[in-house]
Amino acid sequence: MVGPKIKSYFLSLGLTKVMVDEILAYYFKDSGYADVEIYKTPLGYRIVIYAEYPGRLIGRGGSVLKKIAAVLQARAGLENVSITVSPVVNPDLNARVVAFRIARLLERGVPYRRLMLFTLRRIMEAGALGCEIIISGKLRGERASFEKLRAGKVYKAGEIVDHIVDRAVAHALLKPGIYGIEVIIVKPATNLPDQVVVRELQPAEVDKVKEEVKMTLEAK
């Protein structure tokens, strides 16, 4: 059995990660913030930040990193923070990066339909198996509505969702009000539960199948 101290340790580390993640997502959505990893070391905390534009999080001479460390120490209580910034391997397959990108372009005045079509095509060209983009808000008038675009296969239930499906939500502040953006990306995978592979039978296997069918008919 897992002891209470081990449980409390992982719960505390999980809550700390959620808090740090929310802080970084709030301040650095314009930098293409994607995710964060936190490691507790004997000397303090080691934080790895993934972003589409790492240079914006580093700043000139590491000035932004120093501010991040100060904010995390004041708001999350992290001592001796060591921060590393890494680029996202494929930004077009990261749901959070895409959602923040859509929010930024909406705030710059890009029409939402054109933006959704362009983003959907870009995600599928990056190798995604499926994608769904939903933008909700006062799109056409004073009454709230939503627009949904989908391409490929989009899994929303089952164990496979935990492995290859990436989902993110972002918000954009426009004159009519707040728009909500939801992005679901199904990443490339080798084995899918609904994948059917048609295999060509060898001559010996064909003869065996014919014999089995013949015996079944004779038995009837």
N, C-alpha and C positions, 0 to 999 in steps of 0.2 A: 504493500500500500504506500501511497505517496503521503509523506508527512505534512502537517499543517504549515511548517516553516517553508517547505518547498512550494506549496500551493500559494502562500502569501507572497513569496518572492516573484513567482511568474505573474501573479495578478498585478502586483505593483509595477513590474516591468511593462506589462501590457497596457496598463492605464497611463504610464509615463509615455509610451510610444503614441497612444491616441492623442494625448495632450500636445506633444511635440508636433505630431502630424497636422493637427488642426492649426497650430500657430504658424507653421511653415506654409501650409496651404493658403492661409489668410493673407500673409504678407508677400508671398512669392508666386502667386498664380500667374502674374505677367511674365515670369521667368520660365514658365513651363515646368513648374514643380510637379514631380511624379510620385515619389515615395521616399521613405526614410527608414533606416535600420539603426537600432540602438544596441550597443554592446557595453556591458558593465565590466570594467577592468579594476584591478586593485588600486590604480591611480586616479580613477574617475570614470568618465563616460566617453566612449568613442562613438561618434555619430557619422553615418554615411548618408548623404543626401543625393538623390537622383533627380536630375532636371534636364530639360531640353536645351536650356542655355546656361551652362555652368558658370560662364564668365560673369553673368549678372549677379550670381550668388556670392562669387568670390570678391568682386570689386577691385579697385585699384590698390595694390599692395595688401590685399586681404582685409580691406576696411569693412566690407559687408559681413565677412565671417566673424569679425570681432564683435560687431553689433548683434549678430545672431547668438553668439555665445553669451553675451550679456543679457539678452532677452530670455534665453532658456534658463539661465541661472536665476533671474529674478522671478519669472513666472512659473517655471517647472521645477525649480529647486535643484538643478543639476550642477554639481561642482566639478571643476577641472575638465571642462568640455573640450574634446579634440574633434574637429569637424573636417570631414573629407567630402568633396563634391565630385560626383561622377556623372558623365552624360548618359542619357537613356539610349539603350542599344538601338531600338527601332521606335521612335516617337509615334509613328502612325499606328502602331499596334498597342499603345498604352492609352487606356480609356480616359484616365485623368488628364493627361497631356492634351488629348483631343478635345475634351470637354472645356478645359480652360482656354484653349485656342478658339473654340467657337464663341465662348463668352467674350473674349477680347475683340473679335471681329464684329460681333453684334453691337458692342458698345461703340465701335468706330463707324457704324452705320451701314454695314454690309447687309443686303436683303437676306432674310433667313432662309428662304427657299433655295436661292442660288448657293448659299453657304452650305446647306445640308447636302445638296446634290454633289457639290465639289468635294466635300469632306468624305461622303460615302464612297465616291469613286476612288479617292486617294487611299482610303483604308483597304478597300478590296484589292487595289493594285499592289499594296504592300504585302499581300499574301494571306489576308484574313479569310477564314472560312465563312464568316457571316458578320453582319453589323446591323445595329438598330440605333437610330438617332431620333430622339423626341425633344421638341422644343414647345414649351407651354407658356402661356401668358396672354396678354392682350395683343394678339397678332393682327387681327383684322378690324378691331373696333373696341368699344368699351366692354364688351362681353369676353371673358376669358375663354380660350380654346387651345387646342394643341395640334401640332403637325407631326406625323410619324413617317419615317422612311426606313425601309428594311431591305437588305440584300443578303443572299446566301442563306445559310442555316444559322438560326439563333436558338441556342439551348437555354431554357429557363428553369429546368428541373432535373434532378438526378445528380449522381455523384460527379459526372463529367463537368458540371458547372463549377465545382471547386478547383478544377485543374486547368481548364483552357478558356474559361469565360472571364472577362475583365469588365467591370461595371464602375461607372463614376457619375457623379452628379455635380453640376456647377450652376452658378447663378450670375446673371448679367443685369445690371441696373440701367434701364433706359427711361426715356421720358414717360411712356405709358405706365411704367411700373417695373416690377422685377420679373424677368424671364427665367424659367427653369430649363436646364439642359440635362438630359440623361443620355449617356452613351454606353452601349453594350457592344463589346468586340469579342468575337470567337476567334481565338488565336489558332495558328496552324497546329495540327496534331497528326500523329501517325495512325493511331488506332481509335476509331470512333464506334460507339455502340450500335449505330444504325448503318454502318458501312457494310455493304454487300459486295463481295468479290466473286465474280463468275470465273470458275476455273475450267479449263478445257480438259475433258477426260481423255485418258490414254486408251489406245485400242483394247488392251486387256481389260480395262475397267468398263468399257462400253459393252464388251461381250458378257462380263459378269452381271451388269445391270439388266441386259436383255434376258439372261438366264433366270434371274430373280423374278422379273416380270412374267416370264413364261410359266414358271413354277407357281406363282401366285394365281394366275388365270386358270391353270389346270386344277388347282386346289378348290377353286370355286365351282 
